Structure formats: structure tokens, C-alpha cells
Amino acid sequence: MFPDYKMPHLRIETNVKASAIDLEAALKELSAAMAETTGKPESYVVVHVVPDQAIMYGGTSDPCGNAYFMCIGKMGVEENKQHAAKLYPLFDKLFGIKNDRMYIFFQEAERYQVGYKGATFHS
């Protein structure tokens, strides 16, 4: 029913203030990075940045956060290492979050678990 794009989604929650982030540039750069690391068309990539969150990591409120990376396919032991290697430098560049101040939670979704256009990606 749908093309075999298997959309990727990245949600970043951070204590960094929105006023300290060029959100438009961050969204564009992260969207392109997600398309590149997953090999999916950028037209199916969703990036959601949630700044100004009450988050503490390791007992300090220095810049930190959590990322949630979901995709249908392109996930696994080696793939997730590649995704992390691509994304952590961007988290530092765009938000000032060092790689030891943020977790990425990877989740592989099944086609039937993702809704789109009034149905799911399951054919």
C-alpha cells in the first residue's frame, strides 16, 4: 500500500533554552543526518526538538538531554553504533551537549505499529 520508506523519527528533549538554539538550522541539519544515516528519503523523516525541559544528568544541570530514535528497519547492533556516531557530534554542535551527557534510546518499530494516512505501514 505504501512505499517501502519505513519512516525514521528522532525526538530530542533537552534542558538547553530555546533562545540558545537556532531551531530551524538544527531541525534541518538533524533531518538531513537522519535521512543519511538511515538511507531513507528525507520526506519521511520526522525530527522533534523539545528545549527548556527540567532535566538533570549526573547531578548537574549542564547541557544534557535524551534522544529517542525510532525507525522501521535499519536498526540493530551495528546500525545503532553508526547512528550514534553520526548524531552525537551534532548534539554537541547544535545544542552544546557533550556525548557523555545524553542517552539515545533506539526503538525498532514494526510496520503495523506506525500509522500513516489513515492506515499503517503494514500492507
CNS distance restraints for C-alpha pairs under 8 A (distance, minus, plus):
assign (resid   1 and name CA) (resid 121 and name CA) 7.59 0.50 0.50
assign (resid   1 and name CA) (resid 122 and name CA) 7.78 0.50 0.50
assign (resid   1 and name CA) (resid 123 and name CA) 5.24 0.50 0.50
assign (resid   2 and name CA) (resid 121 and name CA) 6.22 0.50 0.50
assign (resid   2 and name CA) (resid 123 and name CA) 7.16 0.50 0.50
assign (resid   5 and name CA) (resid  40 and name CA) 6.04 0.50 0.50
assign (resid   5 and name CA) (resid  41 and name CA) 7.01 0.50 0.50
assign (resid   5 and name CA) (resid  44 and name CA) 7.10 0.50 0.50
assign (resid   6 and name CA) (resid  40 and name CA) 7.52 0.50 0.50
assign (resid   6 and name CA) (resid  44 and name CA) 7.89 0.50 0.50
assign (resid   6 and name CA) (resid  71 and name CA) 6.59 0.50 0.50
assign (resid   6 and name CA) (resid  72 and name CA) 4.81 0.50 0.50
assign (resid   6 and name CA) (resid  73 and name CA) 6.78 0.50 0.50
assign (resid   6 and name CA) (resid 111 and name CA) 7.32 0.50 0.50
assign (resid   6 and name CA) (resid 121 and name CA) 7.34 0.50 0.50
assign (resid   7 and name CA) (resid  40 and name CA) 7.16 0.50 0.50
assign (resid   7 and name CA) (resid  44 and name CA) 5.15 0.50 0.50
assign (resid   7 and name CA) (resid  45 and name CA) 5.90 0.50 0.50
assign (resid   7 and name CA) (resid  46 and name CA) 7.80 0.50 0.50
assign (resid   7 and name CA) (resid  71 and name CA) 5.89 0.50 0.50
assign (resid   7 and name CA) (resid  72 and name CA) 6.36 0.50 0.50
assign (resid   8 and name CA) (resid  34 and name CA) 7.20 0.50 0.50
assign (resid   8 and name CA) (resid  35 and name CA) 7.94 0.50 0.50
assign (resid   8 and name CA) (resid  38 and name CA) 7.49 0.50 0.50
assign (resid   8 and name CA) (resid  40 and name CA) 7.64 0.50 0.50
assign (resid   8 and name CA) (resid  44 and name CA) 6.94 0.50 0.50
assign (resid   8 and name CA) (resid  45 and name CA) 5.24 0.50 0.50
assign (resid   8 and name CA) (resid  46 and name CA) 6.48 0.50 0.50
assign (resid   8 and name CA) (resid  69 and name CA) 7.30 0.50 0.50
assign (resid   8 and name CA) (resid  70 and name CA) 5.67 0.50 0.50
assign (resid   8 and name CA) (resid  71 and name CA) 4.24 0.50 0.50
assign (resid   8 and name CA) (resid  72 and name CA) 6.89 0.50 0.50
assign (resid   9 and name CA) (resid  45 and name CA) 5.97 0.50 0.50
assign (resid   9 and name CA) (resid  46 and name CA) 4.69 0.50 0.50
assign (resid   9 and name CA) (resid  47 and name CA) 5.91 0.50 0.50
assign (resid   9 and name CA) (resid  48 and name CA) 7.97 0.50 0.50
assign (resid   9 and name CA) (resid  68 and name CA) 7.82 0.50 0.50
assign (resid   9 and name CA) (resid  69 and name CA) 5.73 0.50 0.50
assign (resid   9 and name CA) (resid  70 and name CA) 5.10 0.50 0.50
assign (resid   9 and name CA) (resid  71 and name CA) 6.27 0.50 0.50
assign (resid  10 and name CA) (resid  34 and name CA) 7.83 0.50 0.50
assign (resid  10 and name CA) (resid  46 and name CA) 6.27 0.50 0.50
assign (resid  10 and name CA) (resid  47 and name CA) 4.82 0.50 0.50
assign (resid  10 and name CA) (resid  48 and name CA) 6.20 0.50 0.50
assign (resid  10 and name CA) (resid  67 and name CA) 6.83 0.50 0.50
assign (resid  10 and name CA) (resid  68 and name CA) 5.62 0.50 0.50
assign (resid  10 and name CA) (resid  69 and name CA) 4.60 0.50 0.50
assign (resid  10 and name CA) (resid  70 and name CA) 6.51 0.50 0.50
assign (resid  11 and name CA) (resid  47 and name CA) 5.88 0.50 0.50
assign (resid  11 and name CA) (resid  48 and name CA) 4.59 0.50 0.50
assign (resid  11 and name CA) (resid  49 and name CA) 5.87 0.50 0.50
assign (resid  11 and name CA) (resid  50 and name CA) 7.52 0.50 0.50
assign (resid  11 and name CA) (resid  67 and name CA) 5.51 0.50 0.50
assign (resid  11 and name CA) (resid  68 and name CA) 5.08 0.50 0.50
assign (resid  11 and name CA) (resid  69 and name CA) 6.63 0.50 0.50
assign (resid  12 and name CA) (resid  47 and name CA) 7.99 0.50 0.50
assign (resid  12 and name CA) (resid  48 and name CA) 6.22 0.50 0.50
assign (resid  12 and name CA) (resid  49 and name CA) 4.82 0.50 0.50
assign (resid  12 and name CA) (resid  50 and name CA) 5.94 0.50 0.50
assign (resid  12 and name CA) (resid  65 and name CA) 6.99 0.50 0.50
assign (resid  12 and name CA) (resid  66 and name CA) 5.84 0.50 0.50
assign (resid  12 and name CA) (resid  67 and name CA) 4.38 0.50 0.50
assign (resid  12 and name CA) (resid  68 and name CA) 6.50 0.50 0.50
assign (resid  13 and name CA) (resid  49 and name CA) 6.18 0.50 0.50
assign (resid  13 and name CA) (resid  50 and name CA) 4.67 0.50 0.50
assign (resid  13 and name CA) (resid  51 and name CA) 6.03 0.50 0.50
assign (resid  13 and name CA) (resid  53 and name CA) 6.72 0.50 0.50
assign (resid  13 and name CA) (resid  65 and name CA) 5.38 0.50 0.50
assign (resid  13 and name CA) (resid  66 and name CA) 5.38 0.50 0.50
assign (resid  13 and name CA) (resid  67 and name CA) 6.34 0.50 0.50
assign (resid  14 and name CA) (resid  49 and name CA) 7.91 0.50 0.50
assign (resid  14 and name CA) (resid  50 and name CA) 6.28 0.50 0.50
assign (resid  14 and name CA) (resid  51 and name CA) 5.01 0.50 0.50
assign (resid  14 and name CA) (resid  52 and name CA) 6.42 0.50 0.50
assign (resid  14 and name CA) (resid  53 and name CA) 5.59 0.50 0.50
assign (resid  14 and name CA) (resid  54 and name CA) 7.97 0.50 0.50
assign (resid  14 and name CA) (resid  55 and name CA) 6.85 0.50 0.50
assign (resid  14 and name CA) (resid  63 and name CA) 7.33 0.50 0.50
assign (resid  14 and name CA) (resid  64 and name CA) 5.79 0.50 0.50
assign (resid  14 and name CA) (resid  65 and name CA) 4.10 0.50 0.50
assign (resid  14 and name CA) (resid  66 and name CA) 6.60 0.50 0.50
assign (resid  15 and name CA) (resid  51 and name CA) 5.86 0.50 0.50
assign (resid  15 and name CA) (resid  52 and name CA) 4.85 0.50 0.50
assign (resid  15 and name CA) (resid  53 and name CA) 4.50 0.50 0.50
assign (resid  15 and name CA) (resid  54 and name CA) 5.83 0.50 0.50
assign (resid  15 and name CA) (resid  55 and name CA) 5.50 0.50 0.50
assign (resid  15 and name CA) (resid  56 and name CA) 7.83 0.50 0.50
assign (resid  15 and name CA) (resid  61 and name CA) 7.58 0.50 0.50
assign (resid  15 and name CA) (resid  63 and name CA) 6.12 0.50 0.50
assign (resid  15 and name CA) (resid  64 and name CA) 6.11 0.50 0.50
assign (resid  15 and name CA) (resid  65 and name CA) 6.38 0.50 0.50
assign (resid  16 and name CA) (resid  20 and name CA) 6.92 0.50 0.50
assign (resid  16 and name CA) (resid  21 and name CA) 7.70 0.50 0.50
assign (resid  16 and name CA) (resid  51 and name CA) 5.63 0.50 0.50
assign (resid  16 and name CA) (resid  52 and name CA) 5.61 0.50 0.50
assign (resid  16 and name CA) (resid  53 and name CA) 7.42 0.50 0.50
assign (resid  16 and name CA) (resid  63 and name CA) 5.74 0.50 0.50
assign (resid  16 and name CA) (resid  64 and name CA) 7.31 0.50 0.50
assign (resid  16 and name CA) (resid  95 and name CA) 6.78 0.50 0.50
assign (resid  17 and name CA) (resid  21 and name CA) 6.97 0.50 0.50
assign (resid  17 and name CA) (resid  51 and name CA) 5.67 0.50 0.50
assign (resid  17 and name CA) (resid  52 and name CA) 4.73 0.50 0.50
assign (resid  18 and name CA) (resid  22 and name CA) 7.86 0.50 0.50
assign (resid  18 and name CA) (resid  23 and name CA) 7.42 0.50 0.50
assign (resid  18 and name CA) (resid  51 and name CA) 5.35 0.50 0.50
assign (resid  18 and name CA) (resid  52 and name CA) 6.20 0.50 0.50
assign (resid  20 and name CA) (resid  95 and name CA) 7.88 0.50 0.50
assign (resid  21 and name CA) (resid  26 and name CA) 7.55 0.50 0.50
assign (resid  21 and name CA) (resid  94 and name CA) 7.00 0.50 0.50
assign (resid  21 and name CA) (resid  95 and name CA) 6.45 0.50 0.50
assign (resid  22 and name CA) (resid  26 and name CA) 6.08 0.50 0.50
assign (resid  22 and name CA) (resid  94 and name CA) 7.79 0.50 0.50
assign (resid  23 and name CA) (resid  27 and name CA) 5.95 0.50 0.50
assign (resid  23 and name CA) (resid  49 and name CA) 7.83 0.50 0.50
assign (resid  24 and name CA) (resid  28 and name CA) 6.25 0.50 0.50
assign (resid  25 and name CA) (resid  29 and name CA) 6.11 0.50 0.50
assign (resid  26 and name CA) (resid  30 and name CA) 6.01 0.50 0.50
assign (resid  26 and name CA) (resid  94 and name CA) 6.04 0.50 0.50
assign (resid  27 and name CA) (resid  31 and name CA) 5.92 0.50 0.50
assign (resid  27 and name CA) (resid  47 and name CA) 6.38 0.50 0.50
assign (resid  27 and name CA) (resid  48 and name CA) 7.60 0.50 0.50
assign (resid  27 and name CA) (resid  49 and name CA) 7.46 0.50 0.50
assign (resid  28 and name CA) (resid  32 and name CA) 6.24 0.50 0.50
assign (resid  29 and name CA) (resid  33 and name CA) 6.17 0.50 0.50
assign (resid  30 and name CA) (resid  34 and name CA) 6.06 0.50 0.50
assign (resid  30 and name CA) (resid  47 and name CA) 6.94 0.50 0.50
assign (resid  30 and name CA) (resid  87 and name CA) 7.83 0.50 0.50
assign (resid  30 and name CA) (resid  90 and name CA) 7.49 0.50 0.50
assign (resid  31 and name CA) (resid  35 and name CA) 6.32 0.50 0.50
assign (resid  31 and name CA) (resid  42 and name CA) 6.64 0.50 0.50
assign (resid  31 and name CA) (resid  45 and name CA) 6.22 0.50 0.50
assign (resid  31 and name CA) (resid  46 and name CA) 6.98 0.50 0.50
assign (resid  31 and name CA) (resid  47 and name CA) 6.06 0.50 0.50
assign (resid  32 and name CA) (resid  36 and name CA) 6.18 0.50 0.50
assign (resid  32 and name CA) (resid  42 and name CA) 6.49 0.50 0.50
assign (resid  33 and name CA) (resid  37 and name CA) 6.02 0.50 0.50
assign (resid  33 and name CA) (resid  86 and name CA) 7.18 0.50 0.50
assign (resid  33 and name CA) (resid  87 and name CA) 7.37 0.50 0.50
assign (resid  34 and name CA) (resid  38 and name CA) 5.99 0.50 0.50
assign (resid  34 and name CA) (resid  40 and name CA) 7.90 0.50 0.50
assign (resid  34 and name CA) (resid  42 and name CA) 7.62 0.50 0.50
assign (resid  34 and name CA) (resid  45 and name CA) 6.87 0.50 0.50
assign (resid  35 and name CA) (resid  39 and name CA) 5.51 0.50 0.50
assign (resid  35 and name CA) (resid  40 and name CA) 4.99 0.50 0.50
assign (resid  35 and name CA) (resid  41 and name CA) 5.77 0.50 0.50
assign (resid  35 and name CA) (resid  42 and name CA) 5.00 0.50 0.50
assign (resid  35 and name CA) (resid  45 and name CA) 6.56 0.50 0.50
assign (resid  36 and name CA) (resid  40 and name CA) 7.05 0.50 0.50
assign (resid  37 and name CA) (resid  82 and name CA) 7.27 0.50 0.50
assign (resid  37 and name CA) (resid  83 and name CA) 5.87 0.50 0.50
assign (resid  37 and name CA) (resid  86 and name CA) 7.02 0.50 0.50
assign (resid  38 and name CA) (resid  74 and name CA) 6.00 0.50 0.50
assign (resid  38 and name CA) (resid  83 and name CA) 7.75 0.50 0.50
assign (resid  40 and name CA) (resid  44 and name CA) 7.22 0.50 0.50
assign (resid  40 and name CA) (resid  45 and name CA) 7.63 0.50 0.50
assign (resid  41 and name CA) (resid  45 and name CA) 7.11 0.50 0.50
assign (resid  55 and name CA) (resid  61 and name CA) 6.91 0.50 0.50
assign (resid  55 and name CA) (resid  64 and name CA) 7.15 0.50 0.50
assign (resid  55 and name CA) (resid  65 and name CA) 6.77 0.50 0.50
assign (resid  56 and name CA) (resid  60 and name CA) 5.62 0.50 0.50
assign (resid  56 and name CA) (resid  61 and name CA) 4.88 0.50 0.50
assign (resid  56 and name CA) (resid  62 and name CA) 7.64 0.50 0.50
assign (resid  56 and name CA) (resid  64 and name CA) 7.12 0.50 0.50
assign (resid  57 and name CA) (resid  61 and name CA) 6.55 0.50 0.50
assign (resid  57 and name CA) (resid  62 and name CA) 7.74 0.50 0.50
assign (resid  57 and name CA) (resid  64 and name CA) 6.35 0.50 0.50
assign (resid  57 and name CA) (resid  65 and name CA) 7.71 0.50 0.50
assign (resid  57 and name CA) (resid 101 and name CA) 6.44 0.50 0.50
assign (resid  57 and name CA) (resid 102 and name CA) 7.91 0.50 0.50
assign (resid  58 and name CA) (resid 101 and name CA) 7.84 0.50 0.50
assign (resid  63 and name CA) (resid  95 and name CA) 7.57 0.50 0.50
assign (resid  63 and name CA) (resid  96 and name CA) 6.40 0.50 0.50
assign (resid  63 and name CA) (resid  97 and name CA) 5.24 0.50 0.50
assign (resid  63 and name CA) (resid  98 and name CA) 7.77 0.50 0.50
assign (resid  63 and name CA) (resid 101 and name CA) 7.33 0.50 0.50
assign (resid  64 and name CA) (resid  97 and name CA) 5.40 0.50 0.50
assign (resid  64 and name CA) (resid  98 and name CA) 7.52 0.50 0.50
assign (resid  64 and name CA) (resid 101 and name CA) 4.98 0.50 0.50
assign (resid  64 and name CA) (resid 102 and name CA) 5.60 0.50 0.50
assign (resid  65 and name CA) (resid  97 and name CA) 7.50 0.50 0.50
assign (resid  65 and name CA) (resid 101 and name CA) 6.81 0.50 0.50
assign (resid  65 and name CA) (resid 102 and name CA) 5.01 0.50 0.50
assign (resid  65 and name CA) (resid 103 and name CA) 7.16 0.50 0.50
assign (resid  66 and name CA) (resid 102 and name CA) 5.30 0.50 0.50
assign (resid  66 and name CA) (resid 103 and name CA) 5.11 0.50 0.50
assign (resid  66 and name CA) (resid 104 and name CA) 5.99 0.50 0.50
assign (resid  66 and name CA) (resid 105 and name CA) 7.65 0.50 0.50
assign (resid  67 and name CA) (resid 102 and name CA) 7.39 0.50 0.50
assign (resid  67 and name CA) (resid 103 and name CA) 6.20 0.50 0.50
assign (resid  67 and name CA) (resid 104 and name CA) 4.53 0.50 0.50
assign (resid  67 and name CA) (resid 105 and name CA) 6.11 0.50 0.50
assign (resid  68 and name CA) (resid 104 and name CA) 5.70 0.50 0.50
assign (resid  68 and name CA) (resid 105 and name CA) 4.82 0.50 0.50
assign (resid  68 and name CA) (resid 106 and name CA) 6.16 0.50 0.50
assign (resid  68 and name CA) (resid 107 and name CA) 7.62 0.50 0.50
assign (resid  69 and name CA) (resid 104 and name CA) 6.85 0.50 0.50
assign (resid  69 and name CA) (resid 105 and name CA) 6.06 0.50 0.50
assign (resid  69 and name CA) (resid 106 and name CA) 4.91 0.50 0.50
assign (resid  69 and name CA) (resid 107 and name CA) 6.20 0.50 0.50
assign (resid  70 and name CA) (resid 106 and name CA) 6.00 0.50 0.50
assign (resid  70 and name CA) (resid 107 and name CA) 4.76 0.50 0.50
assign (resid  70 and name CA) (resid 108 and name CA) 5.70 0.50 0.50
assign (resid  70 and name CA) (resid 109 and name CA) 6.65 0.50 0.50
assign (resid  71 and name CA) (resid  75 and name CA) 7.03 0.50 0.50
assign (resid  71 and name CA) (resid 107 and name CA) 6.72 0.50 0.50
assign (resid  71 and name CA) (resid 108 and name CA) 5.26 0.50 0.50
assign (resid  71 and name CA) (resid 109 and name CA) 5.88 0.50 0.50
assign (resid  72 and name CA) (resid 108 and name CA) 5.57 0.50 0.50
assign (resid  72 and name CA) (resid 109 and name CA) 4.91 0.50 0.50
assign (resid  72 and name CA) (resid 110 and name CA) 5.88 0.50 0.50
assign (resid  72 and name CA) (resid 111 and name CA) 6.37 0.50 0.50
assign (resid  73 and name CA) (resid 108 and name CA) 6.44 0.50 0.50
assign (resid  73 and name CA) (resid 109 and name CA) 7.47 0.50 0.50
assign (resid  74 and name CA) (resid  79 and name CA) 6.37 0.50 0.50
assign (resid  75 and name CA) (resid  79 and name CA) 5.39 0.50 0.50
assign (resid  75 and name CA) (resid  80 and name CA) 5.88 0.50 0.50
assign (resid  75 and name CA) (resid 106 and name CA) 7.78 0.50 0.50
assign (resid  75 and name CA) (resid 107 and name CA) 7.73 0.50 0.50
assign (resid  75 and name CA) (resid 108 and name CA) 6.05 0.50 0.50
assign (resid  76 and name CA) (resid  80 and name CA) 5.65 0.50 0.50
assign (resid  77 and name CA) (resid  81 and name CA) 6.63 0.50 0.50
assign (resid  78 and name CA) (resid  82 and name CA) 6.52 0.50 0.50
assign (resid  79 and name CA) (resid  83 and name CA) 6.24 0.50 0.50
assign (resid  80 and name CA) (resid  84 and name CA) 6.04 0.50 0.50
assign (resid  80 and name CA) (resid 106 and name CA) 7.34 0.50 0.50
assign (resid  81 and name CA) (resid  85 and name CA) 6.14 0.50 0.50
assign (resid  82 and name CA) (resid  86 and name CA) 6.25 0.50 0.50
assign (resid  83 and name CA) (resid  87 and name CA) 6.16 0.50 0.50
assign (resid  84 and name CA) (resid  88 and name CA) 5.81 0.50 0.50
assign (resid  84 and name CA) (resid 104 and name CA) 7.52 0.50 0.50
assign (resid  85 and name CA) (resid  89 and name CA) 7.26 0.50 0.50
assign (resid  86 and name CA) (resid  90 and name CA) 7.32 0.50 0.50
assign (resid  87 and name CA) (resid  91 and name CA) 6.34 0.50 0.50
assign (resid  88 and name CA) (resid  92 and name CA) 6.48 0.50 0.50
assign (resid  88 and name CA) (resid  98 and name CA) 7.71 0.50 0.50
assign (resid  88 and name CA) (resid  99 and name CA) 5.79 0.50 0.50
assign (resid  89 and name CA) (resid  93 and name CA) 6.17 0.50 0.50
assign (resid  89 and name CA) (resid  99 and name CA) 7.54 0.50 0.50
assign (resid  90 and name CA) (resid  94 and name CA) 5.73 0.50 0.50
assign (resid  90 and name CA) (resid  95 and name CA) 7.91 0.50 0.50
assign (resid  91 and name CA) (resid  95 and name CA) 5.48 0.50 0.50
assign (resid  91 and name CA) (resid  96 and name CA) 6.56 0.50 0.50
assign (resid  91 and name CA) (resid  97 and name CA) 5.56 0.50 0.50
assign (resid  91 and name CA) (resid  98 and name CA) 7.27 0.50 0.50
assign (resid  91 and name CA) (resid  99 and name CA) 7.76 0.50 0.50
assign (resid  92 and name CA) (resid  96 and name CA) 4.31 0.50 0.50
assign (resid  92 and name CA) (resid  97 and name CA) 4.47 0.50 0.50
assign (resid  92 and name CA) (resid  98 and name CA) 5.25 0.50 0.50
assign (resid  92 and name CA) (resid  99 and name CA) 7.10 0.50 0.50
assign (resid  93 and name CA) (resid  97 and name CA) 7.73 0.50 0.50
assign (resid  97 and name CA) (resid 101 and name CA) 6.28 0.50 0.50
assign (resid  97 and name CA) (resid 102 and name CA) 7.13 0.50 0.50
assign (resid  98 and name CA) (resid 102 and name CA) 7.27 0.50 0.50
assign (resid 109 and name CA) (resid 113 and name CA) 6.17 0.50 0.50
assign (resid 109 and name CA) (resid 114 and name CA) 7.23 0.50 0.50
assign (resid 110 and name CA) (resid 114 and name CA) 7.22 0.50 0.50
assign (resid 111 and name CA) (resid 120 and name CA) 6.78 0.50 0.50
assign (resid 111 and name CA) (resid 121 and name CA) 4.88 0.50 0.50
assign (resid 111 and name CA) (resid 122 and name CA) 4.78 0.50 0.50
assign (resid 112 and name CA) (resid 120 and name CA) 5.52 0.50 0.50
assign (resid 112 and name CA) (resid 121 and name CA) 5.94 0.50 0.50
assign (resid 112 and name CA) (resid 122 and name CA) 4.78 0.50 0.50
assign (resid 113 and name CA) (resid 120 and name CA) 7.02 0.50 0.50
assign (resid 113 and name CA) (resid 121 and name CA) 7.89 0.50 0.50
assign (resid 114 and name CA) (resid 120 and name CA) 5.47 0.50 0.50
assign (resid 114 and name CA) (resid 121 and name CA) 6.18 0.50 0.50
assign (resid 115 and name CA) (resid 119 and name CA) 5.50 0.50 0.50
assign (resid 115 and name CA) (resid 120 and name CA) 4.04 0.50 0.50
assign (resid 115 and name CA) (resid 121 and name CA) 6.48 0.50 0.50
assign (resid 116 and name CA) (resid 120 and name CA) 5.24 0.50 0.50
assign (resid 116 and name CA) (resid 121 and name CA) 6.64 0.50 0.50
